[in-house]
Amino acid sequence: MRSHAMKKADQILRAVAAKDVTLTLIGESGSGKEVLARRAHELSERRRGPFVPINCAAIPDALFESELFGHERGAFTGASERAKGKVEAAERGTLLLDEIGDMPMPMQAKLLRFLENRRYMRVGGATKIEADVRLMFATLRPLDQEVRAGRFRADLFYRIQGITLNVPALRERRADIAPLLNQFVAQHSARHGVRPPRFSRQAKALLLRYDWPGNVRELRNVVETLCLLRDGRQVRVADLPESVRSLAVPEEAAAGVSRASTSPALDLDDGLESLIQQIVEAALERDGGDKVKAAARLRISLRTVQRYVAAGRVRVPSGPARREQRAAKK
């Protein structure tokens, strides 16, 4: 990362990673808290062990204890066999409790007890198990605010207070946008078997200017969409999501629209899967189901078309409709 804020964050991680001190990361959703926690793990002596993240906001209250500590066979309806919890899965490694502020109050008391002696029991079990695991925490909101609001236990807050790292939003570290953009282009092009797209000067300027309210996660998803839809071609202003295009001054918007005037307008905000289905299916319909011709028409790899067909995400013309299309071409 190029920004001063992230360089400073990396310095802090390097200084504390080797110690089993508690690390709490505070930042907006998608800002990269899990990435930094994983980096701290990789810099630590536990790097040969597992890194296990758990999103506290995504677990139903009734299942939280089982998810964290595991359960024995017959512990509750549907528990047909013993199951490991996240604590056991992270043995000799690192457990990240993401969105710790959303942990239900009853579970906060059990977590506090575990932190005091590093011992736990599976749900329905009678044997205490020793745990060798480092815990890290991540949260959207500062936990002291949650304590004052009565949503977080004060004793747990003081117990997990250690090194606190504020992760700035992407709009506050714009120097990181360009390297992240290049990184995601390389990753998604390789992953999907497509050629890396090129960005026009106007399109890249808008991407660097945009505030990215969804932070790094939003940037990653936008880049993936562009890699799939442009496949080695130039990304123009008209190809960007409406939220990004809205930043364009008239000259930039006109430049993007004029180059795209011969192409059908696409709403990139409709969702990646919907767009791909519409585009690939339309090409297959036009070419009578010929995947090679459809890929050539869209200027994407045959492999990409085959993958969406094999997954059942697009319909290939068959039977009378396909024969009629072939007959019409003769």
C-alpha positions as CSV (number, residue, x, y, z in Angstrom):
1,M,0.0,0.0,0.0
2,R,1.2,3.5,-0.8
3,S,-0.8,5.6,1.7
4,H,0.7,6.9,4.9
5,A,-2.1,5.5,7.0
6,M,-1.7,1.9,5.7
7,K,2.1,2.1,6.0
8,K,1.7,3.1,9.6
9,A,-0.8,0.3,10.1
10,D,1.7,-2.2,8.7
11,Q,4.4,-0.8,11.1
12,I,2.1,-1.4,14.0
13,L,1.3,-4.9,12.8
14,R,5.0,-5.8,12.5
15,A,5.7,-4.5,16.0
16,V,2.9,-6.6,17.7
17,A,2.5,-9.6,15.4
18,A,5.0,-11.8,17.2
19,K,3.4,-11.2,20.5
20,D,0.1,-12.9,21.6
21,V,-1.4,-9.6,22.6
22,T,-5.0,-8.8,21.8
23,L,-5.5,-6.9,18.5
24,T,-8.7,-5.1,17.8
25,L,-9.3,-3.5,14.3
26,I,-11.9,-0.8,13.9
27,G,-13.2,0.3,10.5
28,E,-16.0,0.5,8.0
29,S,-17.4,-2.6,6.4
30,G,-15.2,-3.7,3.5
31,S,-12.2,-1.5,4.5
32,G,-9.8,-4.4,4.9
33,K,-9.9,-5.4,8.5
34,E,-9.8,-9.1,7.8
35,V,-6.9,-8.6,5.4
36,L,-4.9,-6.8,8.1
37,A,-5.8,-9.4,10.7
38,R,-4.6,-12.2,8.3
39,R,-1.4,-10.3,7.7
40,A,-0.8,-10.0,11.5
41,H,-1.3,-13.8,11.7
42,E,1.2,-14.4,8.8
43,L,3.8,-12.2,10.6
44,S,3.3,-14.1,13.8
45,E,4.9,-17.3,15.1
46,R,1.4,-18.9,14.6
47,R,1.6,-18.5,10.9
48,R,1.9,-22.3,10.4
49,G,-1.4,-22.7,12.1
50,P,-4.9,-21.9,10.7
51,F,-6.4,-18.5,10.4
52,V,-10.1,-18.8,11.1
53,P,-12.5,-15.8,10.7
54,I,-16.0,-15.8,12.1
55,N,-18.6,-13.2,11.5
56,C,-20.6,-12.6,14.7
57,A,-23.3,-10.7,12.9
58,A,-24.1,-13.7,10.6
59,I,-24.7,-16.3,13.3
60,P,-28.2,-16.8,14.8
61,D,-28.2,-16.3,18.6
62,A,-29.3,-19.9,19.3
63,L,-26.4,-21.4,17.4
64,F,-23.7,-19.1,18.5
65,E,-22.3,-21.2,21.4
66,S,-22.2,-24.3,19.1
67,E,-20.5,-22.4,16.3
68,L,-17.8,-21.1,18.6
69,F,-17.2,-24.0,20.9
70,G,-18.7,-27.0,19.0
71,H,-21.2,-29.6,20.2
72,E,-21.5,-33.2,21.2
73,R,-23.7,-35.7,19.5
74,G,-27.3,-35.4,20.7
75,A,-26.7,-32.0,22.3
76,F,-29.7,-30.7,20.5
77,T,-32.2,-31.6,17.8
78,G,-30.3,-32.3,14.6
79,A,-26.9,-32.8,16.3
80,S,-26.3,-36.3,14.9
81,E,-22.6,-36.2,15.5
82,R,-19.9,-34.4,17.3
83,A,-18.9,-31.1,15.6
84,K,-15.8,-28.9,16.1
85,G,-16.3,-25.2,16.9
86,K,-14.3,-22.3,15.5
87,V,-12.1,-22.3,18.6
88,E,-11.0,-25.9,18.1
89,A,-10.6,-25.3,14.3
90,A,-8.2,-22.4,15.1
91,E,-6.0,-24.5,17.5
92,R,-2.4,-23.3,17.4
93,G,-3.4,-20.5,15.1
94,T,-5.5,-17.3,15.1
95,L,-9.3,-16.8,15.5
96,L,-10.7,-13.5,14.3
97,L,-14.1,-12.5,15.8
98,D,-15.4,-10.1,13.2
99,E,-18.2,-7.7,14.1
100,I,-17.7,-8.5,17.8
101,G,-20.0,-5.7,18.7
102,D,-22.9,-7.8,17.4
103,M,-22.3,-10.7,19.7
104,P,-25.4,-11.4,21.8
105,M,-25.1,-10.5,25.5
106,P,-25.4,-14.0,26.9
107,M,-22.6,-15.2,24.6
108,Q,-20.4,-12.2,25.7
109,A,-20.4,-13.6,29.2
110,K,-19.3,-17.0,28.0
111,L,-16.6,-15.5,25.8
112,L,-15.3,-13.5,28.8
113,R,-15.1,-16.8,30.8
114,F,-13.2,-18.4,28.0
115,L,-10.8,-15.5,27.8
116,E,-10.0,-15.7,31.5
117,N,-8.8,-19.3,31.5
118,R,-8.7,-20.4,27.8
119,R,-10.8,-23.4,28.6
120,Y,-14.2,-24.3,27.2
121,M,-16.7,-27.2,26.9
122,R,-18.6,-28.2,23.8
123,V,-22.4,-27.8,24.0
124,G,-23.7,-30.9,25.6
125,G,-20.3,-31.9,26.8
126,A,-18.9,-32.4,30.3
127,T,-15.1,-32.2,29.7
128,K,-13.2,-29.0,29.7
129,I,-10.8,-28.5,26.8
130,E,-7.7,-26.4,26.9
131,A,-7.3,-24.0,23.9
132,D,-4.1,-22.7,22.4
133,V,-5.4,-20.0,20.1
134,R,-4.8,-16.3,19.6
135,L,-7.9,-14.1,19.4
136,M,-8.3,-10.9,17.3
137,F,-11.3,-8.8,17.1
138,A,-12.8,-6.5,14.4
139,T,-15.7,-4.0,14.7
140,L,-17.5,-1.4,12.7
141,R,-18.1,0.8,15.7
142,P,-15.7,1.6,18.6
143,L,-16.6,-0.7,21.4
144,D,-16.5,2.0,24.1
145,Q,-19.5,3.5,22.3
146,E,-21.3,0.2,22.4
147,V,-20.6,-0.1,26.2
148,R,-22.1,3.4,26.8
149,A,-25.1,2.4,24.7
150,G,-25.6,-0.8,26.8
151,R,-25.0,-3.2,23.9
152,F,-21.6,-4.5,25.0
153,R,-20.4,-5.7,28.4
154,A,-17.9,-3.3,30.1
155,D,-16.0,-6.2,31.7
156,L,-15.5,-7.9,28.3
157,F,-14.5,-4.6,26.7
158,Y,-11.8,-4.0,29.4
159,R,-10.7,-7.7,29.0
160,I,-10.0,-7.5,25.3
161,Q,-8.5,-4.0,25.3
162,G,-5.1,-4.3,23.8
163,I,-3.6,-2.9,20.6
164,T,-6.4,-1.0,18.8
165,L,-5.8,-0.3,15.1
166,N,-8.1,2.1,13.2
167,V,-8.5,1.1,9.6
168,P,-9.3,4.1,7.5
169,A,-11.9,4.0,4.7
170,L,-10.7,3.8,1.2
171,R,-11.8,7.4,0.5
172,E,-9.3,8.5,3.2
173,R,-6.4,6.7,1.6
174,R,-6.8,7.4,-2.1
175,A,-3.1,6.6,-2.8
176,D,-4.1,2.9,-2.3
177,I,-6.8,2.9,-5.0
178,A,-4.5,2.6,-8.0
179,P,-2.4,-0.3,-6.7
180,L,-5.5,-2.1,-5.5
181,L,-7.1,-1.5,-9.0
182,N,-4.0,-3.1,-10.7
183,Q,-4.0,-6.0,-8.1
184,F,-7.6,-6.9,-8.6
185,V,-7.3,-6.7,-12.4
186,A,-4.5,-9.2,-12.3
187,Q,-6.3,-11.5,-9.9
188,H,-9.7,-11.5,-11.6
189,S,-8.3,-11.8,-15.1
190,A,-6.3,-14.9,-14.1
191,R,-9.2,-16.4,-12.1
192,H,-11.7,-16.1,-15.0
193,G,-9.3,-16.8,-17.8
194,V,-9.8,-13.5,-19.6
195,R,-7.4,-10.8,-20.8
196,P,-6.8,-7.9,-18.5
197,P,-8.8,-4.8,-19.7
198,R,-7.2,-1.5,-20.4
199,F,-8.6,1.7,-18.8
200,S,-9.1,4.9,-20.7
201,R,-7.7,8.0,-19.1
202,Q,-11.1,9.4,-18.3
203,A,-12.4,6.0,-16.8
204,K,-9.4,5.6,-14.6
205,A,-9.6,9.2,-13.4
206,L,-13.2,8.6,-12.3
207,L,-12.3,5.4,-10.5
208,L,-9.6,7.2,-8.6
209,R,-11.9,10.1,-7.8
210,Y,-14.9,8.0,-6.6
211,D,-15.4,7.8,-2.8
212,W,-16.0,4.0,-2.7
213,P,-18.6,3.9,0.1
214,G,-18.3,0.1,0.0
215,N,-14.5,0.4,0.4
216,V,-12.1,-2.2,-0.9
217,R,-14.9,-4.8,-1.3
218,E,-16.8,-2.5,-3.6
219,L,-13.7,-1.8,-5.7
220,R,-12.9,-5.5,-6.0
221,N,-16.5,-6.3,-7.2
222,V,-16.5,-3.5,-9.8
223,V,-13.2,-4.6,-11.2
224,E,-14.4,-8.2,-11.5
225,T,-17.4,-7.0,-13.5
226,L,-15.2,-5.0,-15.8
227,C,-12.7,-7.8,-16.3
228,L,-15.5,-10.2,-17.4
229,L,-17.4,-7.7,-19.6
230,R,-14.4,-6.0,-21.3
231,D,-12.0,-9.0,-21.6
232,G,-8.9,-7.3,-22.9
233,R,-10.7,-4.3,-24.4
234,Q,-10.6,-0.8,-23.2
235,V,-12.8,0.3,-20.3
236,R,-14.6,3.5,-21.1
237,V,-16.6,5.9,-19.0
238,A,-19.8,4.4,-20.4
239,D,-18.7,1.0,-19.1
240,L,-18.5,2.2,-15.5
241,P,-21.3,1.8,-12.9
242,E,-23.7,4.7,-12.8
243,S,-22.5,5.6,-9.3
244,V,-19.0,6.2,-10.7
245,R,-20.1,7.8,-14.0
246,S,-22.1,10.4,-12.1
247,L,-18.8,12.0,-11.1
248,A,-17.9,12.7,-14.7
249,V,-17.9,16.3,-15.9
250,P,-19.7,16.9,-19.3
251,E,-16.4,16.5,-21.3
252,E,-15.6,13.2,-19.7
253,A,-19.1,11.9,-20.0
254,A,-19.3,12.9,-23.7
255,A,-16.0,11.2,-24.4
256,G,-17.2,8.0,-22.9
257,V,-20.6,8.1,-24.5
258,S,-19.4,8.9,-28.0
259,R,-17.0,5.9,-28.1
260,A,-19.8,3.7,-26.9
261,S,-22.6,5.0,-29.1
262,T,-22.5,1.9,-31.3
263,S,-22.8,-0.5,-28.4
264,P,-26.0,-1.4,-26.5
265,A,-26.3,0.4,-23.2
266,L,-25.6,-1.8,-20.2
267,D,-26.6,-1.1,-16.7
268,L,-23.7,-2.5,-14.7
269,D,-25.6,-2.0,-11.5
270,D,-28.1,-4.8,-12.4
271,G,-25.7,-7.4,-11.0
272,L,-22.9,-9.4,-12.5
273,E,-24.7,-12.6,-13.0
274,S,-27.7,-11.0,-14.7
275,L,-25.5,-9.0,-17.0
276,I,-23.5,-12.0,-18.1
277,Q,-26.6,-14.1,-18.6
278,Q,-28.2,-11.4,-20.8
279,I,-25.1,-10.8,-22.9
280,V,-24.0,-14.4,-23.4
281,E,-27.5,-15.7,-24.0
282,A,-28.2,-13.0,-26.6
283,A,-25.1,-13.9,-28.5
284,L,-25.9,-17.6,-28.4
285,E,-29.4,-16.9,-29.7
286,R,-28.0,-14.8,-32.5
287,D,-25.5,-17.5,-33.5
288,G,-27.8,-20.4,-33.2
289,G,-26.2,-21.8,-30.1
290,D,-22.7,-21.8,-31.6
291,K,-20.4,-21.1,-28.6
292,V,-17.3,-20.4,-30.7
293,K,-19.1,-17.7,-32.7
294,A,-20.8,-16.3,-29.6
295,A,-17.4,-16.0,-27.9
296,A,-15.9,-14.3,-31.0
297,R,-18.8,-11.9,-31.3
298,L,-18.4,-10.8,-27.6
299,R,-14.6,-10.8,-27.9
300,I,-14.3,-13.1,-24.8
301,S,-12.7,-16.5,-24.4
302,L,-14.6,-19.6,-25.4
303,R,-13.8,-20.9,-21.9
304,T,-15.9,-18.1,-20.4
305,V,-18.9,-18.9,-22.5
306,Q,-18.6,-22.7,-21.8
307,R,-18.4,-22.1,-18.1
308,Y,-21.7,-20.1,-17.9
309,V,-23.4,-22.7,-20.2
310,A,-22.1,-25.6,-18.1
311,A,-23.3,-23.9,-14.9
312,G,-26.8,-23.5,-16.4
313,R,-26.7,-19.8,-16.1
314,V,-27.5,-19.2,-19.8
315,R,-29.8,-21.0,-22.1
316,V,-28.5,-22.5,-25.4
317,P,-31.1,-22.6,-28.3
318,S,-32.1,-26.2,-29.2
319,G,-34.6,-28.1,-31.2
320,P,-36.8,-26.3,-33.7
321,A,-35.7,-22.8,-32.7
322,R,-32.1,-23.7,-33.4
323,R,-32.9,-25.4,-36.7
324,E,-35.0,-22.4,-37.7
325,Q,-32.0,-20.1,-37.0
326,R,-29.7,-22.3,-39.0
327,A,-32.2,-22.4,-41.9
328,A,-32.6,-18.7,-41.9
329,K,-28.8,-18.3,-42.4
330,K,-28.8,-20.5,-45.5
